[in-house]
């Protein structure tokens, strides 16, 4: 686990990087909307490159992991609808399919219809990529009988609704906590907290990994599509 002082230093460095990038884009005279999106993307890319380098054991591993993470980011725009939103179910299923984990076969995907805004969608795409990659390399998805259930629900809270997302592996073998803290754990425990104010709980169970995310569901995160509106979208009567 990262010590409190180390985490504070990392967040301070991230804020300083964002401030420097903001000044550069301001000086370039870019429109606000383009500047904001580019700043977010560049900040995310810098974090991925630096943290991937820190956790890599050799150049080949670094390139492989970096390529996978960048590909996860690039897949997000392909699922963006005309409103600039990303369907959570599609985000999950697309990432699993890249790893040849098919819904209805090795994967169960279930939850209310949620559409995410681009920035949180990028963060969740990276998180899902890390979970899927870990499941293939070390967890239940490395075995033919291994399965994963990715489910989410809305939970009430006095401060507002919470998007509770669960990654739950089964059919694998016992896994232990890693000896060192790599990019995946840093992303899930620290970066999601910084970007989405998420609370993360990781459990190395007897047959795979269990990851629980509790994300305050604000308008900056996305919106819930009510069942009656979803029915109307599909051509049903109003």
C-alpha positions, 0 to 999 in steps of 0.5 A: 500500500502507498503511504499517506505521504507518498500519495499526497506527493503523487497527487501534488505532482499530478496537479502540478503537471495539469497546471503546466499543461493548462498554461501551455494550452492557454498560450496556444489559444485553443478553444475552451472545449478542445483545450479541456478535452486535450488536457484531460487526455494528455494528463492521462497519457502521461500518467500511463507512460510514467507508471507503466515504465515504473512497474515494467521489468524490461522493455518488452513488458513495458511496450506490451503493457503500454500498447494494451493500455493505450488501445483501451483508451482508443476504443472508448471513442468508437463507442461514443454516441451522438450525445458524446456519451458511452454505454457502460454495458458496451464499455465492459463487453468491448473490453472483455471481447478484446481478451476473448472473454465473451458475454454468456460464455465466460462473462456475465454482465448485468446492471441498469442502463448507464451512459457515461461522460467521456472522462470517467469512461476513459478512467473506467476503460483503463480499470476494466483493461487492468482487471481483464489483463490480470484475470488472463495473466494471473486470475480465473480467466487464465483457466478454461472453467474461469468466469467473471461477473461484472455487475453494477447497481445504484445505491442510495446515499445521503450525499447522493446516488452511488454507482456500485460496480463489482468485478467478481471472478470465479472458477480460478485458483487462490491468488495472493496479493502481489509482492510489489504495487504495479500500475493496475493497483495504483490505478484502481486504488489511487487514480480512480479515487483522484479522478472519480472520487471512487472507493475501491476494495480489492480482495484476493479470494480462493478462486479469483479477484474481487474488485468493488468500486463505489463511485459517486454518481454525479452529473459529471459521471453520467446518467441513468436511463430510466426503463420507460425511456429505454422502452421508448427508444426501442420503438415502444409507445410513449 
